[in-house]
Amino acid sequence: MHILVTGASGFVGQHVVRALLARGHRITTSATKPDKLVQFDWADQVTVVPYVLSLAGDEQNLYDYFGQPDALMHLAWQGLPNYKSSFHLDQNLFPHYLFLKNLITNGLRDLTVTGTCFEYGMQSGCLSEELTTYPANPYGLAKYSLWRFLGVLQAEQTFTLKWARLFYMYGPGQSPNSILPLLERAVAAGEPVFNMSGGEQLRDYLPIEAVATYLSQILEQNRITGIINCCSGQPISVRRLVEEHIQRLNARITLNLGHYPYPDYEPMAFWGDAQKLQSIITQ
C-alpha cells in the first residue's frame, strides 16, 4: 500500500514509519521541517512532502498533493505533553480537521487516527471502547471532538475510519522528561536517590515498538473500525514499572516515593480493554 504518515518525526511516528516499511508499504510523509527527518535510519526510504497545517485550511487538493495515498496514518499533534493547555482546542483541533476533510473530500478512503486514553476522562478501572467519554483536559477534549467531527463527515463522505486510542508508551525517542528517561539519567549520573510520586497509580503501558506494530495492523485491516484501544489490557503500577526498569539497567538506586504529588488530570487506576485489538492482531 501507499501510505501517507503524518507526525513521522514524533515519538510514535518514527517507530510507525519503520514498522510500515518493514511490512512492505510505500511511505510518503508530510513534514513541517523536512531536515528533521534525516536523523532517522529510514529517511532515504520515504518520500518527504513539506506541509504546514493552517487555521485557514488549504484550498489545494491535498489528496493529489500527497500522491493519492491508499491510506493515511494521522499521528501528528502539536503541544504535547502539555495536556492542560487550551492550545489543543484553539490551534490544533480545526487545522487537523480541515486537513483531514480536504484529503477525504478529494478522494482518501482509508483513515487511521490516533486518539488518547484521556478521552475517557477521570473514569477508573478497565476502560472499554463502548464507555461514554468524559474528557477532563483540553487535549482529551480536542481529540474527542476531532473523532466526533469525523463521524459527522462520514454521513457526507464514504471513508473508513479507525480511531486508535493510545495509552502509555515507553522506549527510544520518548520525551526526556518522561519517568523512565529521567530514571536512566539519574542512574547514569550516579545519583543515589530517584524522586518520584508514590507510584501506586495503575496504568496500561506498552513498549513503543509494540505500539508501532499494532498501529500498522490496525491500519492494514478494515474488518474492525471505529474506536480501538491500543493497549496491553494489563494494569501495572508506576512503582513496579520503575523497579523493573532498574533491574533491566542492573542499577542500584533508592526510590524516594511520594516526593511529587499525583497528577490531577488522570485517575489513580485505569487501563484499557484490549479485546478489539487482540481480535485484529491474532488474525
Beta strands, then each sheet from edge to edge (+ up, - down):
strand 1: 2-6
strand 2: 26-31
strand 3: 47-50
strand 4: 71-74
strand 5: 110-116
strand 6: 125-127
strand 7: 160-166
strand 8: 168-170
strand 9: 193-195
strand 10: 202-207
strand 11: 226-230
strand 12: 235-237
strand 13: 254-256
strand 14: 270-272
sheet 1: 3+ 2+ 1+ 4+ 5+ 7+ 11+
sheet 2: 6+ 14+
sheet 3: 8+ 10+ 12-
sheet 4: 9+ 13+
end
